[in-house]
Amino acid sequence: MSKQETERQDDVRDAAKKQQEPSFSEENVNSSENVDTSPETPKTHRYVYRGQTSPDDAGTAGKWAARLKKCLRVLAIAVVGFMIGELLLIFGGSGSGVNNFKVLTKLSVLEAYVDRFFLNETDGDHLEDYIYKGYMAGLDDPYAAYYNAEEYEQLMADDSGEYVGIGVTVRQDADTGYVVVEQVNKDGPAYNAGLLVDDIIMTVNGKDTAKLGLQSTVSEIKKDEEPVLLTVLRGGETLEVTVDKSQIVMETVTWEMKENKTGYIAVSQFVENTSEQFDEAVASLTEEGMTSLIVDLRDNGGGLLTACLDLTSRFVPDEKLIVYTEDKEGQRTEYNSDSVDVINLPVVLLVNENSASASEIMTGCLKDYGIATVVGETTYGKGIVQNILPLPDGSAVKMTVSKYYTPNGNDIHEVGITPDVTVEMNEDEWAAAQDDESKDTQLKEAYRILQR
């Protein structure tokens, strides 16, 4: 949205206002020939004092007065137009179909009920946030969200790959609503405080996480640089853990050299520093003599489109199409490779049902061009793009704005990408493979393909 403000300012000079002492002319004052004393003839004032207007000045003042009236008329028209527009919006509803007058009226009734009957104290800012959150939830877009100014600032920090926090990845349990620790960064504050994967965070600074929800819980953990008090449920035992905070650099890329000079790079998500870490991994493995490469995108839920394009460009020749999008008007936007140094090695991509969004953009592109062999399970199937739109008060909204298509024009939304070689692993097999690589059948198949 854009806002235009029109300011019209005019300086109106009082033409009769003089800074000198009173003056007068004595020319011919004693000459009777130049004085008409007949009552029918109006007398001409020969003495001009401060506060009187001379004939010339009267014309100038009239011009300024006319200009002022014109400005006031334009301003009045603008104000009336604005008011009419607002009234039409309120009474006539908006393009989304919401009857604003009805909403405002009903909200006033709700406020009156709360003021009269609600037992506990209320937080006006919190209530206002949830009005906007409710509106976005009403879009029935699972990816739509409203972020207040604090949440938006934290979101931007997370996307940058660096933030002040405790060094954990969390999720919300669908059944209980409580927040669960999914990953603990090694040597981070949470790791040092003894937090473990699958710990259930019941409260943050005394606030129930099931009531806060995932987003607000994360905001509560990160809201300042002071230590955070967590109440954790672990195996039926309740613990209170105080965790310090520090600057966290997200490690979204890990790598190592495998057997037969096969490089292995795992990418957990796409944030601003992911491509930089990926380049570091490639450089390190190349120095060790890498002759083939496995890129592991399993459980990578996506992230920033820009980071994904940077990574994918490492495999796709310059100016070649990586992905294109189409918005509600059918307008197509193409995103091409800007590669400087293309990796020219045999490549296998590992994917599973949790590989989504940006992961699927990379997978779809490399599969379409035959640059990589895709191994694993059919991907999640998120073929839509969300934009974050800032608001003037520092808050923001996120919503789905377009669909994306692979270079061959494939729409993978709610369909996913079928691997070239399907190797399924159930939850138990996947869990076992995290502790024992020899049980990772998908990784084994990647080795087999590259060694043929």
C-alpha positions as CSV (number, residue, x, y, z in Angstrom):
1,M,0.0,0.0,0.0
2,S,1.2,3.6,-0.6
3,K,0.2,6.7,1.2
4,Q,0.2,10.2,-0.3
5,E,-0.1,13.3,1.7
6,T,-0.8,16.6,0.2
7,E,0.3,19.7,2.1
8,R,-0.7,23.1,0.7
9,Q,0.8,26.0,2.6
10,D,0.4,29.7,1.6
11,D,2.0,32.7,3.3
12,V,-0.6,35.5,3.3
13,R,1.1,38.9,3.6
14,D,-1.0,41.6,5.3
15,A,-0.4,44.3,2.7
16,A,-1.5,47.0,5.1
17,K,1.0,46.1,7.8
18,K,3.9,48.4,7.8
19,Q,7.0,48.4,10.0
20,Q,7.7,52.1,9.7
21,E,6.3,54.9,11.9
22,P,2.9,56.5,10.7
23,S,3.5,58.8,7.7
24,F,1.5,61.4,5.8
25,S,1.8,63.7,2.8
26,E,1.4,67.5,3.1
27,E,1.3,68.2,-0.6
28,N,-1.1,71.0,-1.4
29,V,-2.7,70.8,2.0
30,N,-3.2,74.6,2.1
31,S,-4.4,75.0,-1.5
32,S,-8.2,75.4,-1.7
33,E,-8.1,74.7,-5.4
34,N,-7.2,71.1,-4.7
35,V,-9.8,70.5,-2.1
36,D,-13.3,69.5,-3.0
37,T,-15.6,70.2,0.0
38,S,-18.9,69.4,-1.6
39,P,-20.8,66.7,0.3
40,E,-21.6,64.7,-2.8
41,T,-17.9,64.0,-3.6
42,P,-16.4,61.3,-1.3
43,K,-13.2,62.4,0.3
44,T,-9.9,60.8,-0.5
45,H,-7.9,60.0,2.6
46,R,-4.6,61.7,2.2
47,Y,-3.1,60.3,5.3
48,V,-2.2,56.6,5.4
49,Y,-1.7,55.3,8.9
50,R,-0.8,51.8,10.1
51,G,-3.8,49.6,9.8
52,Q,-5.3,51.4,6.8
53,T,-5.0,50.1,3.2
54,S,-3.9,52.0,0.2
55,P,-5.7,51.4,-3.1
56,D,-2.6,49.6,-4.5
57,D,-2.2,47.4,-1.4
58,A,-5.9,46.6,-1.5
59,G,-5.4,44.9,-4.9
60,T,-2.5,42.8,-3.7
61,A,-4.4,41.7,-0.6
62,G,-7.3,40.7,-2.7
63,K,-5.1,38.5,-4.9
64,W,-3.7,36.8,-1.8
65,A,-7.1,36.3,-0.3
66,A,-8.3,34.7,-3.6
67,R,-5.4,32.3,-3.5
68,L,-6.1,31.4,0.1
69,K,-9.7,30.7,-0.7
70,K,-8.7,28.5,-3.6
71,C,-6.3,26.6,-1.4
72,L,-8.9,26.1,1.3
73,R,-11.3,24.9,-1.3
74,V,-8.9,22.3,-2.7
75,L,-8.1,21.2,0.9
76,A,-11.8,20.9,1.7
77,I,-12.4,18.8,-1.4
78,A,-9.5,16.5,-0.5
79,V,-10.7,16.1,3.0
80,V,-14.3,15.4,1.9
81,G,-13.0,12.9,-0.7
82,F,-10.9,11.1,1.9
83,M,-13.9,10.9,4.3
84,I,-16.2,9.6,1.5
85,G,-13.6,7.0,0.6
86,E,-13.4,5.9,4.3
87,L,-17.1,5.8,4.6
88,L,-17.5,3.7,1.5
89,L,-14.8,1.3,2.8
90,I,-16.6,1.1,6.2
91,F,-20.1,0.7,4.9
92,G,-19.5,-0.9,1.6
93,G,-16.9,-3.4,2.7
94,S,-13.5,-4.2,1.2
95,G,-12.3,-6.1,-1.9
96,S,-11.9,-9.1,0.4
97,G,-15.6,-9.2,1.0
98,V,-15.4,-8.0,4.7
99,N,-18.2,-5.7,5.8
100,N,-16.1,-3.3,7.8
101,F,-19.0,-1.4,9.4
102,K,-20.5,-4.7,10.6
103,V,-17.0,-5.8,12.0
104,L,-16.5,-2.5,13.8
105,T,-20.0,-2.6,15.3
106,K,-19.6,-6.1,16.5
107,L,-16.2,-5.4,17.9
108,S,-17.6,-2.6,19.9
109,V,-20.1,-4.9,21.4
110,L,-17.4,-7.4,22.2
111,E,-15.3,-4.8,23.9
112,A,-18.3,-3.7,26.0
113,Y,-18.9,-7.3,27.1
114,V,-15.2,-7.8,28.0
115,D,-15.2,-4.5,30.0
116,R,-18.4,-5.5,31.8
117,F,-17.9,-9.2,32.4
118,F,-14.4,-10.5,31.8
119,L,-12.8,-11.5,35.1
120,N,-9.1,-11.0,34.3
121,E,-6.9,-8.1,33.2
122,T,-6.6,-7.4,29.5
123,D,-3.7,-6.4,27.4
124,G,-4.8,-4.0,24.6
125,D,-1.7,-4.6,22.4
126,H,-2.1,-8.4,22.7
127,L,-5.8,-8.2,21.8
128,E,-5.1,-5.9,18.8
129,D,-2.4,-8.3,17.5
130,Y,-4.9,-11.2,17.6
131,I,-7.4,-9.2,15.6
132,Y,-4.9,-9.1,12.8
133,K,-3.7,-12.6,13.3
134,G,-7.3,-13.8,13.2
135,Y,-7.9,-11.9,9.9
136,M,-4.9,-13.6,8.3
137,A,-6.0,-17.0,9.7
138,G,-9.3,-16.4,8.0
139,L,-7.7,-16.5,4.6
140,D,-7.5,-20.3,5.0
141,D,-3.9,-20.1,3.8
142,P,-1.8,-22.4,6.1
143,Y,1.2,-20.2,5.3
144,A,-0.4,-16.8,6.0
145,A,0.6,-15.0,9.2
146,Y,0.6,-11.6,10.9
147,Y,3.8,-10.5,12.7
148,N,3.8,-7.6,15.1
149,A,6.9,-5.4,15.0
150,E,8.9,-7.5,17.5
151,E,8.0,-10.8,15.7
152,Y,8.9,-9.4,12.3
153,E,12.3,-8.2,13.6
154,Q,13.0,-11.7,14.9
155,L,11.8,-13.3,11.7
156,M,14.2,-11.2,9.7
157,A,17.0,-12.1,12.1
158,D,16.3,-15.8,11.7
159,D,16.3,-15.5,7.9
160,S,19.7,-13.9,8.1
161,G,21.1,-17.0,9.7
162,E,22.3,-15.1,12.8
163,Y,20.3,-14.1,15.9
164,V,20.4,-13.7,19.7
165,G,18.9,-16.8,21.3
166,I,19.5,-20.1,23.0
167,G,20.3,-22.3,20.0
168,V,17.4,-24.6,19.5
169,T,14.9,-25.6,16.8
170,V,11.4,-26.2,18.1
171,R,8.1,-27.4,16.8
172,Q,4.5,-27.5,18.2
173,D,3.0,-30.8,19.1
174,A,-0.3,-31.1,17.2
175,D,-2.1,-33.0,20.0
176,T,-1.1,-31.1,23.1
177,G,-0.1,-27.7,21.7
178,Y,3.1,-27.6,23.7
179,V,6.4,-26.7,22.1
180,V,8.9,-29.5,21.7
181,V,12.7,-29.2,21.2
182,E,13.5,-30.7,17.8
183,Q,17.2,-29.8,17.5
184,V,19.9,-28.5,19.9
185,N,22.9,-26.6,18.4
186,K,26.1,-28.1,19.6
187,D,28.0,-25.9,22.0
188,G,25.1,-23.4,22.1
189,P,23.6,-22.0,25.3
190,A,20.7,-24.6,25.3
191,Y,23.2,-27.5,24.8
192,N,25.4,-26.2,27.6
193,A,22.3,-25.9,29.9
194,G,21.5,-29.6,29.3
195,L,18.4,-29.2,27.0
196,L,17.8,-32.4,24.9
197,V,15.9,-33.2,21.8
198,D,12.3,-34.1,22.5
199,D,12.2,-32.1,25.7
200,I,8.7,-30.6,26.1
201,I,8.9,-26.9,26.9
202,M,5.8,-26.3,29.1
203,T,6.4,-22.7,30.1
204,V,8.7,-19.8,29.1
205,N,9.2,-17.3,31.8
206,G,6.1,-18.6,33.5
207,K,3.9,-18.4,30.3
208,D,2.2,-21.6,29.1
209,T,3.5,-22.4,25.6
210,A,0.3,-24.2,24.6
211,K,-1.5,-20.9,25.1
212,L,1.2,-18.8,23.5
213,G,1.6,-21.0,20.4
214,L,4.8,-21.7,18.5
215,Q,5.4,-18.2,17.1
216,S,4.8,-16.3,20.4
217,T,6.8,-18.9,22.3
218,V,9.8,-18.3,20.1
219,S,9.3,-14.5,20.5
220,E,9.2,-14.9,24.3
221,I,12.5,-16.9,24.3
222,K,14.3,-14.3,22.1
223,K,12.7,-11.1,23.2
224,D,15.7,-9.7,25.0
225,E,19.3,-10.7,25.9
226,E,18.4,-11.7,29.5
227,P,18.5,-15.4,30.5
228,V,15.2,-17.3,29.9
229,L,13.6,-19.6,32.5
230,L,12.1,-22.8,30.9
231,T,9.9,-25.4,32.6
232,V,10.7,-28.6,30.8
233,L,8.9,-32.0,30.8
234,R,11.3,-34.9,30.2
235,G,10.2,-38.5,30.6
236,G,7.6,-37.7,33.2
237,E,9.9,-35.5,35.2
238,T,9.5,-31.7,35.4
239,L,12.6,-29.6,35.3
240,E,13.3,-25.9,35.6
241,V,16.2,-24.8,33.4
242,T,17.7,-21.3,33.2
243,V,19.3,-20.7,29.8
244,D,21.6,-17.9,28.9
245,K,21.5,-16.3,25.4
246,S,24.3,-15.5,22.9
247,Q,24.8,-14.7,19.3
248,I,23.8,-17.8,17.3
249,V,25.2,-18.5,13.8
250,M,22.9,-21.1,12.2
251,E,24.9,-24.0,10.7
252,T,22.6,-24.9,7.9
253,V,25.3,-26.8,5.9
254,T,27.4,-29.7,7.1
255,W,29.9,-31.8,5.1
256,E,32.4,-34.6,5.1
257,M,34.3,-36.7,2.6
258,K,32.9,-40.2,2.3
259,E,34.3,-43.3,0.7
260,N,35.8,-43.3,-2.8
261,K,36.3,-39.5,-2.7
262,T,32.5,-38.9,-2.6
263,G,31.7,-35.6,-1.1
264,Y,28.6,-35.4,1.2
265,I,26.9,-32.0,1.9
266,A,23.7,-31.8,4.0
267,V,21.6,-28.7,3.7
268,S,19.0,-28.3,6.5
269,Q,17.3,-25.1,5.3
270,F,17.8,-22.1,3.1
271,V,18.8,-18.8,4.9
272,E,20.9,-15.9,3.9
273,N,24.3,-17.5,4.9
274,T,23.5,-21.0,3.5
275,S,25.0,-20.3,0.1
276,E,28.2,-19.0,1.7
277,Q,28.5,-22.1,3.9
278,F,27.8,-24.3,0.8
279,D,30.6,-22.7,-1.1
280,E,32.9,-23.3,1.9
281,A,31.9,-27.0,1.9
282,V,32.5,-27.4,-1.9
283,A,35.9,-25.6,-1.6
284,S,37.0,-27.9,1.3
285,L,35.9,-31.1,-0.4
286,T,37.5,-30.1,-3.7
287,E,40.8,-29.6,-1.9
288,E,40.4,-33.2,-0.6
289,G,40.0,-34.5,-4.2
290,M,36.2,-34.9,-4.4
291,T,35.2,-36.8,-7.6
292,S,31.4,-37.1,-7.0
293,L,28.9,-35.4,-4.7
294,I,25.8,-36.3,-2.6
295,V,23.6,-33.3,-1.6
296,D,21.2,-34.3,1.2
297,L,18.0,-32.3,1.3
298,R,16.1,-34.7,3.5
299,D,14.0,-32.9,6.1
300,N,14.8,-29.6,4.5
301,G,11.5,-27.6,4.7
302,G,12.7,-24.8,2.5
303,G,13.4,-21.1,3.3
304,L,14.5,-18.1,1.2
305,L,14.1,-18.3,-2.5
306,T,17.2,-16.1,-3.0
307,A,19.3,-18.6,-1.1
308,C,17.9,-21.5,-3.1
309,L,18.7,-19.7,-6.4
310,D,22.3,-19.1,-5.2
311,L,22.8,-22.8,-4.4
312,T,21.1,-24.1,-7.5
313,S,23.2,-21.7,-9.7
314,R,26.3,-23.7,-8.6
315,F,25.0,-26.6,-10.8
316,V,23.1,-24.8,-13.6
317,P,24.9,-23.0,-16.5
318,D,24.6,-19.2,-16.5
319,E,21.3,-17.6,-17.8
320,K,19.5,-21.0,-17.8
321,L,16.0,-21.1,-16.3
322,I,15.9,-22.4,-12.7
323,V,12.2,-21.8,-11.9
324,Y,9.3,-19.5,-12.9
325,T,6.3,-18.3,-11.0
326,E,2.8,-17.1,-12.0
327,D,0.6,-14.8,-9.8
328,K,-3.1,-14.4,-9.6
329,E,-3.2,-12.3,-12.8
330,G,-1.2,-15.0,-14.7
331,Q,1.9,-12.8,-14.8
332,R,5.0,-14.9,-15.2
333,T,8.4,-14.2,-13.5
334,E,11.5,-16.2,-14.5
335,Y,14.5,-16.8,-12.3
336,N,17.7,-17.7,-14.1
337,S,21.1,-19.0,-13.0
338,D,23.8,-16.4,-12.5
339,S,26.5,-19.1,-12.1
340,V,30.2,-18.1,-12.3
341,D,31.7,-21.6,-11.6
342,V,29.5,-24.6,-12.3
343,I,30.1,-27.8,-10.4
344,N,30.8,-30.4,-13.1
345,L,30.7,-33.7,-11.2
346,P,28.3,-36.7,-10.9
347,V,25.6,-35.6,-8.4
348,V,22.9,-37.4,-6.4
349,L,20.2,-35.5,-4.5
350,L,18.7,-37.2,-1.4
351,V,15.1,-36.2,-0.7
352,N,12.2,-37.5,1.5
353,E,8.6,-36.5,2.2
354,N,9.7,-33.6,4.4
355,S,11.8,-32.0,1.6
356,A,9.6,-29.0,0.7
357,S,9.4,-25.6,-1.0
358,A,12.9,-24.3,-1.8
359,S,14.2,-27.9,-1.6
360,E,11.7,-28.9,-4.3
361,I,12.7,-25.9,-6.5
362,M,16.3,-27.1,-6.5
363,T,15.3,-30.8,-6.9
364,G,12.9,-30.1,-9.7
365,C,15.4,-28.0,-11.6
366,L,18.3,-30.5,-11.4
367,K,16.0,-33.4,-12.2
368,D,14.5,-31.6,-15.3
369,Y,18.0,-30.9,-16.7
370,G,19.4,-34.3,-15.8
371,I,22.1,-32.7,-13.8
372,A,21.5,-34.9,-10.7
373,T,19.9,-38.3,-10.0
374,V,17.2,-37.9,-7.3
375,V,17.0,-40.7,-4.7
376,G,14.6,-41.2,-1.9
377,E,10.9,-40.6,-1.5
378,T,8.3,-38.3,-3.1
379,T,8.8,-34.8,-1.8
380,Y,6.2,-32.8,0.2
381,G,4.6,-30.9,-2.6
382,K,4.7,-27.2,-1.7
383,G,4.6,-25.5,-5.1
384,I,3.6,-22.0,-3.9
385,V,5.5,-18.9,-2.9
386,Q,4.9,-16.6,0.0
387,N,5.8,-12.9,0.3
388,I,6.3,-10.9,3.4
389,L,4.8,-7.5,3.1
390,P,5.9,-4.8,5.7
391,L,3.4,-2.4,7.2
392,P,4.0,1.2,8.2
393,D,4.1,0.5,12.0
394,G,6.9,-2.0,11.7
395,S,4.7,-5.1,11.6
396,A,4.2,-7.3,8.6
397,V,2.0,-9.9,7.0
398,K,2.9,-13.0,5.0
399,M,0.7,-14.6,2.4
400,T,0.7,-16.9,-0.6
401,V,1.2,-14.8,-3.8
402,S,2.1,-17.1,-6.6
403,K,2.7,-20.7,-7.8
404,Y,6.0,-21.9,-9.1
405,Y,6.8,-24.3,-11.9
406,T,10.0,-26.3,-12.7
407,P,11.8,-25.5,-15.9
408,N,9.8,-28.1,-17.8
409,G,6.6,-26.5,-16.6
410,N,5.7,-29.1,-13.9
411,D,3.3,-27.9,-11.2
412,I,4.3,-29.9,-8.1
413,H,1.9,-28.4,-5.6
414,E,0.2,-31.0,-3.5
415,V,1.9,-33.6,-5.8
416,G,5.6,-33.5,-5.0
417,I,8.5,-34.7,-7.1
418,T,8.9,-38.4,-7.7
419,P,12.5,-39.5,-7.3
420,D,14.4,-41.1,-10.2
421,V,15.1,-44.0,-7.8
422,T,12.6,-44.6,-5.0
423,V,13.9,-45.9,-1.7
424,E,11.5,-45.7,1.2
425,M,12.4,-45.6,4.9
426,N,9.8,-45.7,7.7
427,E,10.2,-43.7,10.9
428,D,11.9,-46.5,12.8
429,E,14.4,-47.0,10.0
430,W,15.0,-43.3,9.8
431,A,15.6,-43.0,13.5
432,A,18.0,-45.9,13.5
433,A,19.9,-44.4,10.6
434,Q,20.6,-41.2,12.6
435,D,22.8,-43.3,15.0
436,D,24.1,-45.8,12.5
437,E,24.9,-44.7,8.9
438,S,25.1,-48.3,7.7
439,K,21.3,-48.5,8.2
440,D,20.7,-45.5,5.9
441,T,19.4,-47.3,2.8
442,Q,18.9,-44.1,0.8
443,L,22.5,-43.0,1.4
444,K,23.6,-46.5,0.4
445,E,21.7,-46.3,-2.9
446,A,23.4,-42.9,-3.6
447,Y,26.8,-44.5,-3.1
448,R,25.9,-47.4,-5.4
449,I,24.7,-45.0,-8.2
450,L,27.9,-42.9,-8.1
451,Q,30.1,-46.0,-8.1
452,R,28.6,-47.5,-11.2
